[in-house]
Amino acid sequence: MNTNALRLLALAALSLPLAAAAPVKFEVATSSENVNVVTVESETAVENFTGRTNKVRGSLTFDPQAKAGGGTVIIDGASIDTGIAARNGHMRGSQWLNFDKTPDVKFTATRVTPLGGDRYRIVGTLTMNGVTRPLTTEATVRYTAANDTTKAAGFKGNVLAVSTRFNIKLSDFGVKHGQIDAGRVSNDLTLAVRFIASDG
C-alpha cells in the first residue's frame, strides 16, 4: 500500500467519530427542582418586584462535538411567587398574564449558533398568554460528561447546565393595563432562567 493510500485511511479513521456523533436528547431535571431557578424582574420608579419559581420542564437535543441543538423549555407561570399573595393573584388573572388559564411560558429554540466557548445565540419563539412571538437571546450551555460528581448530584447521565435571559414587553403578549400606562408597573420584564438537564 502506498503512502497516499495510508494517509487516506488515516483521515477516514479520524473522521469516523465525528461522523458518528449525533444530537442527544436531554430532559430538564424536574425531580430535583432546587437546581432549576427562574426569576422575573420588574422595575419602575415607584415599584420593583422579583418573582421566582423552580418549576421548569422540557427536553433539548445537544451535540457537544458539533455544538448544535434545539428544543423546548416550559416555565410554570402560575407558580411564580412575587412575595405578595395579592400580586401573585393579579399576575395570574385575565387582566395581566392570565396564568390561571394559560400557565405555560414556552420557549422553543429553532436555531442555535455557537459564539465561542460555552456561549450560544439562540433563535426561537416565546409563547405566553396565548401569544407567540419570535425571540433571539444568548445562553450559556455547559456540557459535563457523566462522572462521580454528577452521579453524587443524582444525575444518571451526561449533564447540561443552561443559563439564559429573556427581555420581553408585556404589550407584545396582549397585556394592556392602566397601571402600565401610569408607570407603576413596567411594560418590560426580564426572565432569567437557569436549569439542569440530563440524558440519563
C-alpha angles and dihedrals in degrees: 000000000000127000095257092054091050090051091051091051091049092050091048091051092050092051095052098082091050093048091050093051115107138169113279124212117243125189122210109250101250094160090065101046093167090073092059121072131178122182128187117202129195123176132183136153092265107028136029129178142170122206125197141194137166095202107112128143138168145101134262138189119218136175109197092195098049091034090225135127149122142194146134131285122191127199120200099233093185090064096056110122119202094180095255118084094207092052090048089054092049091050091052092048129098094255091061129022096334093221091158088067102028108021098166121100101191130190118188118191113214101169130026123191122186114231097186133289111007095334123110137176110228123201119190147103133290120209120197133151088007092300124114121204133174113254135184122195142150126249141187111227117185117190119203122183114227111279141149092283095052090045091050088053089057101258119133099198144016116324138224120198109198128189125178143149131219122202108200140171117227091215090061088062099049098268114139120162138158092236089062091051089047091053096242093114122035121239086213121077129181118212112195113192128189122171145153124231130186136194093211 
